[in-house]
């Protein structure tokens, strides 16, 4: 069982930056992939980025590639999403999630553990 708590959301102007954090508690994260999803009102959660815990392999949605960076601190069991050059279309609730699949998969249905979400709002 993986427990996840995300934080770091807030209000920022277009072009600004935010860093989200996801604190994980589990028996072990070595075999897991942790990822970020975001959800717009009335829509399903969509993939943003993911990172394998053991090897640090990453994946990004086309909409954020080049602007967002994913990383993890294995000593702290914490994952981060550094969001730069934020755009109004990045406004959403961002969720941290975990899957036992050992690749940075974008498939939402493979993620079984979820945090509560943190709001990111970008104004223009």
C-alpha positions, 0 to 999 in steps of 0.5 A, a space after each residue: 500500500 502506497 500513501 501519497 500526499 501532494 502539495 505546492 499548488 497555488 496561483 501564479 501568472 502566466 510565464 511563472 513557475 511552481 514546484 509540486 511535491 508528492 510525499 510517498 509512504 510505502 513498504 518500498 518504492 523500488 518497483 514503482 513508477 510515480 506520476 503526475 496527472 491533472 484534471 480539468 473540470 468535467 474531464 478525466 484525469 490526463 497524464 502529465 509526467 512519470 518517473 520510475 523510482 529505481 532507475 529514474 526513467 521519465 516520460 512527459 505529455 507533449 503539452 508539457 515537454 520542455 517546460 516541466 521537469 520531474 524528479 525524485 529524492 529517494 532519501 526523502 521518498 518525495 517526487 517533484 514536478 517543477 513547472 516552468 513557463 506556466 500557461 493558463 491551460 495548465 490550470 487544473 487539479 494536479 494529482 500524484 499517483 503510483 503504479 507497480 508497473 516499472 515503466 513511466 506509463 501514461 496509462 491512467 488505469 494502471 495507477 492504483 494509488 492516488 493523492 488528494 490533489 492540489 490546485 494549480 491556477 495560472 492567470 493571464 
